[in-house]
Amino acid sequence: MRSKLIYDGPQRTFAVVMETDDEALSNLLAFAKEEKLSAAEVTGIGALRGAVLGYFDWQTKEYERITVEEQVEVLNLTGNVALDGDGEPKLHLHIVLGRRDGTAHGGHLLEAHVRPTLEVIVTESPAHLQRRSDPETGLALIRI
């Protein structure tokens, strides 16, 4: 993974570029910690050799895992960085993956292995965002 600060204003903007075999979530989380991001918007495109998506089941209050074991295009990666209850950055990312036949799969991103690249833009938010556990769902949700 390589990164570069591309705008150094009140809302810093970074380009984060990952290469083959990088695991996207662990790299983005390490980047957020290194840059001390408390709140940011994340967008990206690229390609993966496989991923694990999640679908939140309202009844069980857990993510059903959807494994995608093939080369796919990242049609859209979007999400945010916010602090958890311990003051640590937490990622919340959704992704849409395009398959060879033109169909798409989407969901909460749980795991992703890059091939050949994943190009991510991270824009720091001006306001502080923090996640707190929601008693109804068990999810860490942003509280404004």
Secondary structure, DSSP 8 states (H G I E B T S, - for coil): -EEEEEE-SSS-EEEEEEETT-BHHHHHHHHHHHTT-SEEEEEEEEEEEEEEEEEEETTTTEEEEEEE-S-EEEEEEEEEEEE-TTS-EEEEEEEEEE-TTS-EEEEEEEEEEEEEEEEEEEEE-SS--EEEE-TTT--EEEE-
